[in-house]
């Protein structure tokens, strides 16, 4: 084979590799466009046209109108008392979403490093995102974790104490959303187990003056959250009253 033929073959290989690289970049760009722009926009338009898609007030929503995680816990007391009892129970405040925290959780997930302040995605109730969020790490990576979000109720309880209703779920791993294709945590379907775990931890602190159950809080006992993850519950809401200072 002559040097000219050899160079010609190498040139064809280089052009083929360049073409494959361009195709890969194009496919990646299409995925990012679809997962983070087209699908969320289309779902938001759908939700606006179908306001009764999921009008159960006992379920949170995502920022683009998906039904979110079910509410299953509540605490009665001041914000500082909640922070103190959660700290005593071994739960840490979740960091706010942002470039720094997003990059940190991504690196910690890939490198299997513990992160007790990993951010949680925003869910909405009463037209706003969660007021408080806490987590309890599992193992050496933020792939799995216990976490809970709380929203302050518009009205206090009959004694004038603030009421915080929340959603406790367990992140069992990281993957692609079943609805948008975005990278997200997937929750375990049995949300009652996480509810029970949180209240077990809280009761061990001695910081609750009373606990009771609102039986039948949920009429809808199963569904799917914003990431397409199934969930199911016995329908009960666990309520804890914090001891006053």
C-alpha positions in Angstrom: 0.0 0.0 0.0 1.4 3.4 -1.0 1.9 6.3 1.4 -0.9 8.2 -0.4 -3.4 5.3 0.1 -2.4 5.1 3.8 -2.9 8.8 4.3 -6.2 8.7 2.5 -7.5 5.9 4.7 -6.4 7.8 7.8 -8.2 10.9 6.5 -11.4 9.0 6.1 -11.2 7.6 9.7 -10.6 11.1 11.0 -13.6 12.4 9.1 -15.8 9.5 10.4 -14.7 10.2 14.0 -15.4 13.9 13.6 -18.8 13.1 12.2 -19.6 10.7 15.1 -18.5 13.4 17.6 -20.8 15.9 15.9 -23.7 13.4 16.1 -23.0 12.8 19.8 -23.0 16.5 20.6 -26.3 16.9 18.6 -28.0 14.1 20.5 -26.9 15.5 23.8 -28.2 18.9 22.9 -31.5 17.4 21.9 -31.8 15.6 25.2 -31.0 18.7 27.2 -33.5 20.8 25.2 -36.2 18.2 25.6 -35.7 17.3 29.3 -35.1 20.8 30.6 -37.2 23.1 28.3 -39.7 21.4 26.0 -41.2 18.8 28.4 -41.5 21.1 31.4 -43.1 23.8 29.2 -45.5 21.4 27.6 -46.5 20.0 31.0 -47.1 23.5 32.4 -49.4 24.3 29.5 -51.2 21.0 30.1 -51.7 21.7 33.8 -53.1 25.2 33.1 -55.6 23.7 30.7 -56.6 21.0 33.2 -56.6 22.7 36.6 -58.4 19.7 38.1 -55.6 17.3 37.1 -54.8 16.8 40.7 -56.7 19.2 42.9 -56.1 17.3 46.2 -54.7 19.9 48.6 -53.0 17.2 50.6 -50.4 16.8 47.8 -47.6 19.2 47.0 -46.8 20.4 43.4 -43.6 20.9 41.5 -42.7 24.3 40.0 -44.1 23.2 36.5 -47.4 21.9 37.8 -46.8 18.2 38.3 -48.3 16.6 41.5 -45.5 16.3 44.0 -45.1 14.2 47.2 -47.9 13.6 49.6 -48.1 15.4 52.9 -47.8 13.0 55.9 -46.4 14.9 58.9 -47.1 18.1 60.9 -45.5 19.9 63.8 -47.0 22.5 66.1 -44.6 25.1 67.5 -42.2 27.9 66.7 -39.6 27.8 63.9 -36.6 27.9 66.3 -38.1 25.0 68.3 -38.5 23.0 65.2 -34.9 23.6 64.2 -33.7 22.6 67.7 -35.7 19.4 67.9 -34.7 18.3 64.4 -31.1 18.9 65.2 -31.5 16.9 68.4 -33.1 14.1 66.3 -30.0 13.9 64.0 -31.6 15.7 61.0 -29.6 18.5 59.3 -30.9 21.6 57.5 -30.8 21.2 53.7 -28.7 23.7 51.8 -30.5 26.1 49.5 -30.5 25.3 45.8 -27.8 27.1 43.8 -24.8 26.5 41.6 -22.4 25.8 44.4 -24.7 23.4 46.3 -25.8 21.7 43.0 -22.1 21.1 41.9 -21.3 19.8 45.4 -24.0 17.2 45.5 -23.2 16.1 42.0 -19.5 15.6 43.0 -20.4 13.9 46.3 -22.7 11.6 44.5 -20.2 10.6 41.9 -17.3 10.3 44.4 -19.4 8.6 47.1 -18.7 11.3 49.7 -21.1 12.0 52.6 -23.0 15.3 52.4 -25.3 16.1 55.3 -26.4 19.5 53.8 -27.2 18.4 50.2 -30.0 20.5 48.7 -33.5 19.2 48.0 -35.6 20.2 45.0 -38.3 22.7 45.6 -41.9 21.6 46.0 -44.8 24.0 46.4 -47.8 24.4 48.7 -49.9 27.5 49.3 -48.3 29.0 46.3 -44.7 28.9 47.7 -41.8 26.6 48.1 -41.0 24.8 51.3 -40.2 27.0 54.3 -37.9 24.5 56.0 -36.2 21.3 54.8 -34.1 18.8 56.7 -32.3 15.5 55.8 -30.7 12.6 57.5 -27.8 11.0 55.5 -27.6 7.3 54.7 -24.3 5.7 54.0 -21.4 7.6 52.3 -23.3 9.3 49.5 -26.2 11.6 49.0 -27.7 9.1 46.6 -29.8 7.9 49.5 -31.2 10.0 52.3 -34.1 10.6 54.6 -35.6 14.1 54.0 -38.6 16.2 54.9 -40.0 19.6 53.8 -42.2 21.8 55.9 -44.6 24.6 55.0 -46.1 27.0 57.6 -49.8 26.8 57.6 -51.7 30.1 56.8 -53.5 29.9 60.2 -52.2 28.9 63.7 -53.8 26.2 65.8 -56.6 27.1 68.3 -53.9 27.9 70.9 -52.3 30.4 68.6 -49.3 28.2 67.9 -47.8 28.0 64.3 -48.6 24.8 62.4 -46.1 23.3 60.0 -47.3 20.6 57.6 -44.7 18.5 55.8 -43.8 15.7 53.4 -41.4 13.1 54.6 -40.0 10.7 51.9 -36.9 8.6 51.4 -34.6 9.1 48.5 -33.6 5.6 47.4 -31.3 6.6 44.5 -30.5 9.0 41.7 -31.7 8.6 38.1 -33.7 10.3 35.3 -37.2 11.6 35.9 -39.8 9.4 34.4 -41.8 12.5 33.3 -39.1 15.0 32.1 -35.9 13.1 31.7 -34.1 15.4 34.1 -31.6 14.1 36.7 -33.4 13.7 40.0 -33.7 11.6 43.2 -36.2 8.8 43.1 -38.3 8.2 46.3 -39.3 5.0 47.9 -42.9 4.2 47.3 -43.8 3.5 51.0 -43.9 7.0 52.3 -45.4 5.8 55.6 -42.1 4.2 56.6 -40.3 7.6 56.3 -43.1 9.3 58.3 -42.8 6.7 61.0 -39.0 7.0 61.0 -39.1 10.8 61.4 -41.5 10.6 64.4 -39.5 7.8 66.0 -36.4 10.1 65.9 -38.4 13.1 67.2 -39.9 11.1 70.1 -36.4 10.0 71.2 -35.4 13.6 71.8 -38.0 14.2 74.5 -38.9 17.5 72.7 -42.5 16.6 71.9 -45.2 17.2 74.5 -47.8 15.3 72.5 -48.2 13.2 69.4 -51.5 12.2 67.7 -52.7 10.9 64.4 -55.2 12.5 62.0 -56.7 9.3 60.7 -58.0 9.3 57.1 -56.2 12.6 56.3 -55.7 11.3 52.7 -58.6 9.9 50.7 -56.3 9.3 47.8 -54.0 6.5 49.0 -51.6 6.2 46.1 -50.3 8.1 43.2 -47.1 9.3 41.4 -45.0 12.3 42.2 -43.3 14.8 39.8 -40.6 12.4 38.9 -43.1 9.7 38.0 -42.3 7.7 41.2 -45.2 5.7 42.6 -46.1 6.3 46.3 -48.7 4.8 48.6 -49.9 5.5 52.1 -52.4 4.3 54.8 -53.8 7.9 54.7 -52.8 9.0 58.2 -51.1 12.3 59.1 -48.8 12.2 62.1 -48.8 15.3 64.3 -46.3 16.3 66.9 -46.7 19.2 69.4 -43.4 20.7 70.5 -42.6 21.5 74.1 -42.6 25.3 74.7 -39.5 26.8 76.2 
